[in-house]
Amino acid sequence: MKKILSTLSTFLFVSSIATSVFAAGDEATIKKLSSMYKSGDATQAIVIPQDTKFAANVKKNILPNINLPAGFSISVFAIVPDARHMAVARNKTTVWIGTRKDKVWQATDRDMDDIADTVEQFAPTVKFDIPNGVCFSDDGHLYVAERNRVLWFPAAEYFMESPDTVAVPIIDQGNLIPVEEESYNHTARVCAVNKADNKLYVSLGQPHNVAPADKLDLYQETGIGGMISFNRFPGDLDRKVVATGIRNSVGHAFNPKDGSLWFTDNQVDGMGDETPPGELNRMPKMGMWYGHPYTGGGEVRTNEYKGQTIPKKDADRYVKPQVEMVAHAADLGMMFYTGKQFPKKYHNAIFSAQHGSWNAVKPRGARVMVTYLDSKGNAKKTEPFADGWMTEMGTYLGRPVDVQQYFDGSILVSDDKAGVVYRIKYEG
């Protein structure tokens, strides 16, 4: 298995050299859009029908299997192909949904019945390249973190009805990571705005199963296998590497109570079904190191670095996980609950999605977890909140990706296997 994974990592790089060509085809369009000119592109938004046999089958075949605590119920909010990470608008009941393909969707509840009436392609004249990471600021700005670019959509709520949308590069195509490091593995970025410094924080998963030694200096310098921050408006970028030693984080959020940054991290494959554990981490301060590639999850040493001494510059900055999750459950999107609809026990708790891994012989994951914090802001207990997306035979009915809070205090859960966004509300 070790040899297979090593060969796979090499193949990912060799085959990814040409990936930047795909995303380089819309510079002229972006220049026009950022200058408030029409693109001249006749592309119209794709519209996803909602009242279909497929939607009926999701309600019949998936929803009855989902287990929730007493007083909670689940429904279909929207049918959204390849639904990944989500961003919820302020002034309209709209949710933007990223994908690992080439589209961003916008789902809008127009008649205020808590079900999306329209799901349309957002900014169809922009050529997105793995626009997984979408995030929305309190002052009305939408950001999309792609494989190798970050775009800013000011007044996205206002322009959402038009094929042309104001789109401004904060980080130009090819400048988020070195072009020669582009891959199709571990390139689903996520983003979040930090209210404390008003900067954008973006994760940069490293593309290997275990990062090779000859890449470590480059990765620490650029933030690959870590997280970076930068100004969220054009001008001086002020790019900083704020965390390293992360294998592949696809979910992070700031605790609204103390401002600390928390993130999930997917861990090393090929070491067996039950090791190493997944991670939920807390960042006590910026600039810390989280173990990869010397550790594969928690403090389990990777086969490739077993017996090697961890450099002092890294060891001195090491932070152990707040929670060690089930191995290969693939913990992805997360959020802090700030609403008032759920019972008090859930206030300021972390809701996170477990997607499930390709590597485990015995399938696992496909559920939403909840982590409660103590008075000092540390994790004190983690337990399943919603499960049932996997049958007793190990078949995935769905695979949760992200959890975000809706405007009324309910939560939304995206599912890229079924292509659905669910809504979970409390009625107790």
TORROKE-671819 format. One record per atom (N, C-alpha, C): residue in one letter; x, y negated, z negated. Coordinates in steps of 0.001 Angstrom, whole numbers, plus 500000, padded with zeros to 6 digits. Atoms other than C-alpha are relative to their C-alpha. Layout:
N
aXYZ
...
//
This chain:
428
m500829501217500000
m500000500000500000
m500862498736500000
k499112501161500053
k502848497615499154
k500550499665501375
k499451500219498668
k504379498105502599
k498936499461500940
i501100500458499147
i500989497641504274
i499704498526499751
l500312501387500325
l500328494391502419
l501117499065500440
s498883500821499537
s503818493097503196
s499924499790501507
t500145500104498544
t503282493849506886
t498851499069500358
l501160500856499755
l499881492164506732
l500359498536499818
s499611501390500238
s501370488988505246
s500838499458501150
t499184500427498860
t503958488849508031
t499137499754501224
f500879500133498841
f501274489367510659
f499164498713499927
l500813501201500160
l499179486534509212
l500751498772500488
f499230501165499579
f501989484067509809
f500284500011501488
v499690499921498571
v502982485310513257
v498794499627500834
s501203500214499203
s499399485205514469
s499368498636499776
s500643501274500307
s498622481821512939
s500713498810500605
i499227501116499450
i501182479734514830
i499142499104500879
a500807500770499049
a498556478686517383
a498720499448499405
t501291500409500550
t495758477902514924
t499781498503500070
s500172501451499992
s496460474150514912
s499494499496501340
v500467500429498681
v495684473998518635
v498492499826499999
f501465500048500031
f492021474713517917
f499488498692499401
a500512501149500738
a491617471859515474
a500495498676500549
a499394501230499505
a493601469351517517
a499211499373501135
g500733500448498829
g490865468797520083
g499036498866499780
d501003501047500217
d488879465996518465
d500614498687499512
e499389501254500444
e491412463205517776
e499336498782500622
a500637501139499329
a489802460933520370
a498620499735499417
t501333500164500599
t486345461584518901
t500099499379498619
i499840500526501363
i487513460948515339
i500399498525500040
k499589501407499886
k489191457686516441
k498805499114500299
k501198500774499692
k485910456483517935
k499061499932498798
l500938499960501117
l483792457596514995
l500484499151498826
s499468500771501126
s486109456004512427
s499987498500500272
s500075501419499634
s485904452721514360
s498569499550500252
m501432500295499879
m482076452822514407
m499531499956501449
y500439499885498616
y481877453581518130
y499359501363500224
k500596498716499674
k479739456305519647
k501047500889500648
s498982499071499513
s481659459429520567
s499909500240501497
g500201499639498605
g480166459913524019
g499803501491500194
d500209498547499969
d479768463594523146
d498496500267499925
a501439499743499942
a476326464906524077
a499556501148499107
t500337498879500876
t476469467737521524
t498890499619499037
q501087500222500931
q473261467991519534
q500086501015498854
a499927499147501185
a472890469478516073
a499199501288500186
i500721498726500043
i471959473143515821
i499045499966498812
v501010499949501060
v468798473627513771
v499717501460499667
i500234498633500445
i468307476797511722
i498556500152499555
p501394499783500420
p464672477987511531
p499942500562498583
q500121499574501394
q463492478550507980
q498873501006499769
d501158499122500213
d460114480259508212
d500054501136501011
t499742498927499051
t461272483466509901
t499853501361499331
k500020498643500533
k461148487230509525
k501216500240499117
f498799499848500813
f464706487054508214
f499781499436498602
a500264500602501308
a463660484681505427
a499051500870499184
a500953499130500696
a460756486953504576
a500690501254499476
n499290498799500425
n463085489946504402
n500928499726498818
v499165500365501148
v465461488124502043
v499143499960498735
k500893500080501154
k462537487405499741
k499520501375499560
k500519498658500308
k461366491015499952
k501090500960499541
n498975498978500222
n464666492916499896
n501111499601499040
i498912500443500873
i467051490772497834
i499491499430498684
l500419500706501216
l465206488542495373
l499498500920498894
p500491499146501089
p463415491358493472
p501096500750499255
n498900499271500628
n466801492932492693
n500840499152499060
i499146500892500781
i468294489876490972
i499533499963498548
n500272500001501443
n468497490130487180
n500424498673499394
l499759501295500627
l468271486910485176
l499564500046498540
p500488500070501383
p467870485994481493
p498512499643499972
a501429500285500153
a464312485678480219
a499724498520500206
g500408501380499766
g462567482513481395
g500526499396501282
f499429500500498761
f464578482120484596
f499383500707501203
s500477499407498756
s463443482721488171
s500896499550501148
i499166500296498834
i465166482767491555
i499134499954501250
s500733500144498742
s463889481665494970
s500990499643501099
v499177500423498868
v465251480919498436
v499855498495500178
f500011501435499730
f466215477266498791
f500162499736501492
a499756500238498578
a467516477521502348
a500668501213500633
i499282499036499177
i468601479913505069
i501142499251500672
v498819500734499542
v472157478807505874
v501063501006500430
p499005499025499561
p474483480954508023
p501372499748499384
d498620500053500505
d477843481709506382
d500176499019498844
a500000501030501041
a476982479519503376
a501136500190499000
r498876499948500931
r480048478731501277
r499850498910498926
h500050500988501075
h480792475733499041
h499023498869500325
m501115500936499853
m478163473076498457
m500305498667499323
a499964501322500617
a477854469369497672
a498585499442500023
v501377500475500136
v474604467839496419
v499976498482500063
a500123501451499829
a473567464329497490
a499424499354498743
r500552500742501142
r472499461590495050
r498557499598500257
n501251500712499780
n469577459782496659
n499013500725500900
k500882499171499189
k468162462389499012
k500130501434499512
t499933498600500418
t467315465981498240
t500673500812501105
t499193499385498948
t470067467089500593
t501198500705499383
v498817499253500411
v472803469672500150
v500841500254501239
w499076499664498921
w475853469904502398
w500665501334499666
i499464498664500213
i477180473434502830
i501131500253500993
g498862499684499152
g480624474320504164
g499989501459500423
t499858498627499522
t481636477487506008
t501480500294500220
r498637499619499620
r484775479441506813
r500117500116501516
k499973499984498541
k484011478956510505
k500228498584500521
d499760501319499413
d483537475655512354
d498821499050499800
k501182500838500212
k480326474143510973
k499820499628498542
v500537500430501285
v479061472142508038
v498504499821500199
w501461500095499904
w475319472380507398
w499468498995498991
q500701500821500979
q472911469980505719
q498575500524499856
a501327499474500315
a469816471364504036
a499242498934499225
t500754501105500591
t467112468850503141
t498580500420499647
d501379499808500448
d463938469183501105
d499251498700500260
r500663501235499575
r461749466621502852
r498648499775499336
d501331500180500599
d458405467288501171
d500009500205498489
m499818499963501453
m459789467621497635
m499323501191499324
d500534498788500636
d458683471188496966
d501124500932499567
d498824499264500462
d462202472338496018
d500396501139500935
i499592499079498949
i462630474281499262
i500444499157501188
a499517500776498850
a464689472988502193
a499053500189501184
d500872499946498821
d462431472136505132
d500817500048501281
t499136499992498815
t465291471553507573
t501421500359499601
v498574499708500115
v468770473024507877
v500605499714501361
e499447500483498742
e470794471232510538
e501517499927499918
q498559500161499923
q474378471063511673
q500356498551499683
f499557501337500367
f476128468084510083
f501159499584500896
a498933500584499182
a478307465847512288
a500416500930501142
p499699499010498961
p478105468113515366
p501052499564501013
t498979500435499054
t480468465939517414
t501419500120499430
v498690499749500614
v483309466692514962
v500335501477500150
k499550498610499876
k485305469865515643
k500671500424498694
f499476499550501288
f485721471338512183
f500798501298500158
d499190498780500025
d488278474051511412
d500056500517498560
i500193499457501352
i487342476120508319
i499665498878499021
p500421501081500909
p485431473276506615
p499320500552498747
n500583499346501178
n484892475304503446
n499712499015498875
g500077500848501180
g485446472528500919
g499237498714500237
v500768501238499937
v482731469889500639
v499811499488498579
c500257500588501319
c482426467484497722
c499453498592500188
f500723501269499897
f480373464372497042
f500286499178498756
s499666500880501124
s481239461375494871
s498767499276499486
d501121500726500605
d478971459429492530
d499657498726500757
d500264501232499259
d479354456368494747
d499652500256501462
g500631499730498713
g477999458134497825
g500888500420501148
h499079499606498936
h480992459472499751
h500114501522500067
l499837498570499772
l481200462955501262
l501405500252500534
y498681499591499535
y484567464675501738
y499939501444500469
v499927498635499481
v485318467780503777
v501468500391500102
a498633499485499967
a488541469703503143
a500034501220500909
e499884498927499021
e489437471871506138
e501313500770499781
r498750499234500061
r492274474305506774
r501218499076499908
n498815500858499978
n494691471460507538
n499634498542500259
r500434501387499853
r492806468162507345
r498988499700498913
v501047500448500919
v490659466141504952
v499305498799500629
l500797501072499401
l487852463963506352
l499110499333498964
w500861500816500866
w485928461185504645
w498795499551500818
f501254500412499367
f482281460554505545
f499298498987499097
p500675501007500819
p481213457243503992
p498524499899500388
a501442500159499768
a477466456734503634
a499408501205500715
a500464498786499332
a476841460337504624
a498487500169499888
e501459499907500153
e473302460155503250
e499275499154501050
y500628500910499042
y472564457303505637
y500116500512501428
f499732499592498617
f474100458799508798
f499616501442500300
m500214498572499836
m472858462350508342
m499010500360501107
e500983499697498957
e470142462057511009
e500570499893501408
s499427500245498675
s472551461301513863
s501092501016500323
p498873499134499625
p474900463577515848
p501348499344499717
d498784500737500326
d477538460864515484
d499934499517498559
t499923500370501407
t478621460252511894
t501348499355499756
v498717500626500310
v481287457905510571
v500909501033499352
a499071498990500490
a484276460207510053
a501404499414500020
v498683500636500117
v487639458944508803
v500981501003499385
p499005499096500604
p490747461098508234
p500671499344498789
i499177500399501140
i492197460727504751
i501366500666500136
i498776499298499614
i494773463354505686
i499773500522501410
d500174499641498594
d495191463775509445
d500208501491500235
q499793498618499590
q495040467122511213
q501495500322500058
g498612499566500004
g498301468977510595
g500846499437498892
n499221500635501065
n499351466936507542
n499636500457498592
l500341499496501332
l497618468728504664
l501062501002499551
i498880499082500207
i500183471549504919
i500843499974501266
p499216499917498769
p503071472057507361
p499296500899501019
v500722499261498975
v501612473278510656
v500492501438500095
e499468498639499879
e503932476286510704
e499546500901498849
e500512499200501114
e502362477412507400
e498506500282500128
e501425499731499817
e498815477539508810
e499763501502500142
s500377498598499934
s497101480892508448
s498482500073500019
y501439499825500194
y493609482339508477
y499727500729498692
n500145499316501275
n494219483933505075
n500178499001498856
h499930500881501168
h493545482050501832
h500036498529500406
t500018501391499539
t492743478809503674
t498626499347499812
a501283500610500339
a489268478107502248
a500245498980498886
r499699501054500977
r489972474773500528
r498745499627499199
v501079500636500756
v487857473222497790
v500491498640499535
c499621501343500431
c487793469625496593
c499085499520498891
a500791500629501062
a486578467553493656
a500578498624499727
v499574501355500356
v486717463888492649
v500203499933498494
n499698500193501417
n488376463115489315
n499592498586499605
k500478501326500397
k486510460265487636
k501059499213499240
a499000500686500810
a489502459479485421
a500960499179500843
d499056500741499162
d491867458470488226
d499438499668501380
n500701500293498743
n489350458226491121
n500714500594501208
k499300499336498906
k491448460604493226
k499295501304500378
l500532498743499507
l490564463653495268
l500989501110499675
y499175498836500343
y491865467043494105
y499633501145500936
v500224498952499003
v492269469792496717
v500906501186499700
s499232498776500200
s493383473397496280
s500646500438501313
l499274499517498824
l495936474932498667
l500447501438499747
g499634498604500183
g495896478724498530
g501183500373500873
q498878499519499185
q499111480414499674
q499530501245500766
p500641499025499117
p498489482847502543
p500421501454499829
h499532498628500156
h500336485964501348
h499215500724498905
n500467499286501180
n499246488722499022
n500857499594498810
v499047500513500984
v502373487886496993
v500983499118500750
a499145500950499281
a504329484807498066
a501454500463499984
p498599499568499941
p507862485707499272
p500936498959499409
a499052500872500697
a510890484264497497
a500490498850500872
d499450501056499142
d512083482311500538
d499005498879500281
k501007501045499803
k508854480284500530
k499748499167498728
l500406500594501274
l508716479295496848
l500366498525499878
d499603501410500103
d510662476020497059
d499098499120500864
l500875500763499115
l508622474829500041
l498602499887499405
y501353500003500540
y505371475808498349
y499888499078498784
q500054500900501162
q506218473980495117
q500081498537500434
e499843501374499515
e507216470889497083
e498723499468500642
t501174500449499252
t504061470768499235
t498685500254499268
g501229499681500724
g501564472180496735
g499281501223500507
i500586498736499557
i500812475366498673
i500125500998498851
g500013499164501188
g499885477959496096
g499844499144498760
g500202500918501109
g498718475133493893
g498869499031500283
m501040501006499845
m496708471947493832
m500660498634500136
i499464501341499800
i497310468388495004
i498925498961499703
s500920501132500137
s495754464992494310
s500468498884500917
f499655501132499145
f495633461888496499
f498842499013499991
n501031501029499951
n493730458642496981
n498917500389500994
r501122499547499171
r490293459199498472
r499529498967501013
f500295500992498971
f490251456076500640
f501274499728500803
p498822500232499160
p492586455114503531
p500952498988499375
g498961500867500537
g495848453403502701
g501115500846499434
d498943499245500667
d498603454557500374
d499415501314499483
l500570498703500352
l497970458299500014
l500311500371498559
d499568499665501362
d499909458675496735
d499764501479499703
r500187498555500137
r499962462439497196
r500903500553498900
k499248499386501088
k501031464440494141
k499633501478499888
v500253498599500324
v501392468139493355
v499680500063498508
v500429500034501399
v499437468605490124
v500005501374499346
a499938498652500574
a499662472394489688
a500656500926501013
t499378498990499156
t501713475302491052
t499838501360499323
g500109498660500563
g501916479056490511
g498604500570500086
i501379499544499813
i498355479584491743
i499957500831501281
r500007499161498807
r497717482438494166
r498998499494501030
n501023500468499058
n494424481343495744
n498769499549499226
s501143500553500726
s492025479067493908
s498953499508500995
v501098500413499125
v488642478626495602
v498831499501499144
g501028500591500853
g486793476796492867
g500643499200498891
h499537500771501149
h487564473928490512
h499027498871499688
a500910501054500455
a485716471294488494
a500582499353498753
f499559500729501184
f486352468659485849
f498943500088498906
n500910499962501144
n484837469081482388
n499541498572499712
p500462501377500215
p482614465994481981
p500201499504498574
k499834500425501393
k483203465980478218
k501412499516499696
d498631500399500331
d487003465810478080
d500868499713501226
g499263500309498781
g488047465384481720
g500994501047500440
s499034498973499638
s490106468568481810
s499582500711501282
l500242499313498731
l490442470383485140
l500042501502499785
w500100498556500079
w489326474016485292
w499969500565501417
f500035499392498666
f489777476415488206
f500036501518499903
t499910498552499855
t489294480021489239
t501216500330500846
d498872499577499179
d492116482016490786
d499840501478500350
n500050498619499508
n491950485181492919
n501378500620499881
q498701499430500293
q494684487637492072
q500405501121500955
v499282499146499057
v496984490179493723
v499261501300500300
d500565498726499566
d495664493133495739
d501085501079500006
g499070498891499813
g497224496576496024
g500620500538498736
m499434499513501261
m497896497210492321
m499040500924499258
g500974499137500652
g494860499388491583
g498685499283499764
d501330500575500159
d491173498877490966
d499864499107498769
e500271500681501266
e491444497646487390
e501085499013499583
t498968500977500305
t494482495385487550
t500448499326501288
p499977500898501154
p495405492568487643
p498670499261499855
p501264500704500201
p492574490508486135
p499905498725500829
g500216501322499437
g491033487508487837
g500147498956498911
e499722501044500985
e491460484155486159
e498991498855500062
l500624501312500162
l489524481166484875
l500974499198499157
n498918500763500623
n492080478497483968
n499566498600499595
r500149501396500417
r492170475202482132
r501356499317500125
m498764500753499833
m494763472544482936
m500122498980498861
p499883500926501141
p495854470876479661
p500576498651500388
k499473501240499433
k497845468304481623
k500511500311501393
m499585499799498626
m498984467795485181
m501448500495500061
g498647499538499775
g502067469515486526
g500327501358499406
m499755498709500629
m501632472924484904
m500142501120501044
w499726498838499139
w502530476369486334
w499197501184499490
y500981498987500392
y500183479380486358
y500387501441500352
g499521498633499980
g502335482428487018
g500357500621501325
h499736499352498716
h502223483375490696
h501310499471500596
p500235498593499658
p504119485109492268
p500580501005499003
y499398499081500968
y505847486530489179
y498938500828499288
t501119499266500586
t502532487471487630
t498861500056501006
g501064499794499023
g499584488814489558
g498629499676499477
g501256500293500670
g496864487803487105
g500212500210498523
g499621499914501404
g497092487104483401
g501515500036499919
e498546499873500093
e500606488211482470
e500481501315500600
v499620498775499312
v500662491362484638
v501035499659501070
r498960500292499036
r503916491342486616
r499678500651501339
t500186499435498663
t503684491845490371
t501110501006500305
n498993499005499615
n505506494798491925
n501218499335500630
e498922500653499259
e507562492444494106
e500968499238499080
y499162500809500888
y508886490408491132
y500209500650498641
k499857499298501274
k508859493033488391
k501476500057499607
g498630499960500490
g511994492779486256
g500789498740500265
q499286501243499716
q512978489396487645
q499721498962498914
t500145501049501003
t513565486524485247
t499256498810500584
i500751501173499548
i511046483717485608
i500865498757499777
p499184501216500172
p512907480428486243
p499509499157498835
k500340500770501192
k513007478271483126
k499094498817500329
k500808501164499635
k511535475296484986
k498526500363500166
d501378499524499897
d508425477404485592
d499505500529498660
a500410499387501270
a508322479358482345
a499635498948498956
d500278501059500986
d508397476132480317
d498659499315500247
r501273500658499670
r505262474945482094
r498843500999500116
y501001498953499792
y503319478242482026
y498780499793499108
v501267500046500726
v499666478186481011
v499263501305500259
k500714498734499825
k497883481483480404
k498522499733500269
p501415500201499677
p494287481967481589
p499145499808498747
q501006500106501060
q491381480881479438
q499160501266499937
v500798498782499922
v489447483938480626
v500641500931501019
e499577498981499050
e490671487155482223
e498746500722500483
m501196499419499401
m487906488286484571
m500283501418500511
v499875498660499444
v487244491751486002
v500891499961501238
a499090499955498857
a489963492712488473
a499233500111501311
h500529499947498632
h489087492123492140
h498524499594500110
a501372500513499876
a485719490517491368
a499971498772500893
a499868501165499116
a486987487511493392
a499175498822499499
d500668501169500578
d485973484548491240
d500242498789500888
l499890501112499045
l485244481579493521
l499439498712499397
g500489501319500376
g483086478456493097
g499522499919498562
m500390500201501399
m482345476978489667
m499518498577499770
m500513501319500381
m480641474039487960
m499732499967498501
f500437500217501373
f479900472581484534
f498534499591500026
y501420500338500010
y476208472427483699
y499771498740499169
t500270501279500669
t475156468861482844
t498513499653499990
g501431500276499919
g471402469146483400
g499297500185498669
k500823499871501202
k468577469210480887
k498935501088500137
q501054499010499790
q466358471905482424
q500275501297499246
f499652498734500633
f468242474920481015
f500022499851498474
p499900500049501465
p468187475820477298
p501333499442499523
k498844500708500546
k470687474070475050
k501273500831500021
k498804499154500034
k473059477068474908
k500822499889501281
y499307500100498720
y473942476444478571
y500593498611500260
h499518501354499756
h474750472741478199
h501527499955499927
n498556500098499804
n478332472077479360
n500674501366500155
a499424498695499694
a478811475790480068
a500460500019501454
i499495499834498642
i480688476895483182
i499238501128500681
f500594498971499145
f478750478752485864
f500964500246501153
s499052499671498937
s480974480599488346
s499528501221500770
a500441498925499109
a480448482957491274
a501091501043500172
q499098498896499677
q482039486372491720
q499573500595501337
h500307499656498624
h482184487192495407
h500143501489500285
g499682498604499712
g483588490726495297
g501158500098500964
s498756499882499248
s486844491959496832
s499947501124501016
w499850498944498999
w487709493979499924
w500850501140499472
n498931499073500375
n490462495765498012
n499565501093499026
a500384499034501025
a488620497585495223
a499293501205500619
v500673498786499549
v487658501194495883
v498573500030499453
k501321500104500619
k484776500792493444
k499557498540500070
p500408501400499834
p482900497621494484
p499628499353498668
r500370500760501186
r482405494934491874
r499788498542500383
g500311501396499713
g481484491273491593
g498557499833500424
a501345500286499496
a478449489933493497
a499074499587498861
r500805500486501118
r477158488054490459
r500435498594499615
v499687501319500549
v477116484706488673
v500307500171498521
m499567499922501387
m478991484411485390
m499744498667499301
v500080501222500793
v478540481926482563
v501037500090498885
t498973500082501039
t481356480848480234
t499656498864499059
y500319500993501023
y480581479041476992
y501290499475499383
l498823500632500579
l483056476598475459
l499805499733498515
d500086500320501420
d483890475974471814
d500140498497499789
s499973501430500326
s484114472627470030
s501285499317500448
k498734500561499529
k487714472180471224
k500107500022501523
g500003499984498547
g486760472684474858
g500660501208500607
n499429498764499490
n488218476183475190
n498911501047500188
a500978498943499750
a486427479272476482
a499854500881498766
k500209499119501150
k484838481332473724
k499272501288500366
k500728498790499601
k482626483823475601
k499620499897501471
t500418499919498597
t481989484905479195
t499105501213500166
e500927498893499785
e479060487052480309
e499281499807501332
p500786500143498777
p476988487785483423
p498744499158499743
f501234500782500062
f474184485294484051
f498984500525501008
a500884499473498951
a472742486648487304
a500752501084500755
d499385498938499203
d473483489968489006
d498905500748500755
g500957499241499196
g471840492511491291
g500199499842501495
w499690500133498567
w473368491440494608
w500765501217500529
m499349498765499578
m475019494873494676
m499155501181499515
t500831498857500350
t473078498147494735
t500792501004499164
e499341498951500772
e473837501176492547
e500940500830500863
m499139499262499067
m475401502756495644
m501237499197500405
g498852500836499689
g477876499871495878
g499867499209501287
t500241500790498790
t476284498138498870
t499699498560499613
y500246501414500287
y476406494342498851
y498734499531500705
l501161500680499435
l472980492811499339
l500349498553500314
g499536501369499823
g474659489451499033
g501319499825499279
r498711500263500630
r477956487906497976
r500070498522499611
p499985501392500451
p477757484729495871
p501370499347500179
v498767500756499741
v480340482060496713
v500136498811499070
d499897501258500747
d479535478812494915
d498740499798499167
v501118500390500866
v477315477425492155
v500061498493499825
q500061501449500194
q476213473783492066
q498655499627499405
q501223500461500661
q473644471839490094
q499160499168500967
y500922500766499168
y470588470550491934
y499524498780499215
f500321501287500622
f469134467111491222
f499071500127498803
d500975499851501080
d466414468457488882
d500512500830498836
g499451499199501085
g468751470508486677
g499939501488500239
s499878498602499606
s468213473828488417
s501387500201500608
i498708499783499359
i471262475491490010
i499804500691501343
l499985499390498681
l471994476517493579
l501160500982500079
v498973498976499812
v473938479652494489
v500079500311501486
s499829499683498575
s475377480131497988
s500428501453500164
d499749498584499714
d475731483566499589
d500403500095501466
d499548499983498611
d477872483969502714
d499754501326500695
k500342498732499368
k476904487593503303
k498583499946500547
a501390500101499566
a473159487047503450
a499755498726500800
g500236501280499340
g473510483464504712
g498838499257499374
v501120500563500768
v471299482010501995
v500547499091498909
v499802500741501239
v471286479331499324
v498788500248499125
y501068499706500958
y469252480412496301
y499864498853499004
r500211500963501074
r467736478201493620
r499530500753498752
i500370499370501275
i467593479362489993
i499510498911499052
k500580500992500911
k465315477449487637
k499547500672498712
y500470499521501292
y464203477756484044
y498545499591499812
e501426500253500190
e460495478044483268
e499527500437498623
g500363499363501253
g460579479477479760
g499227499090499060
//
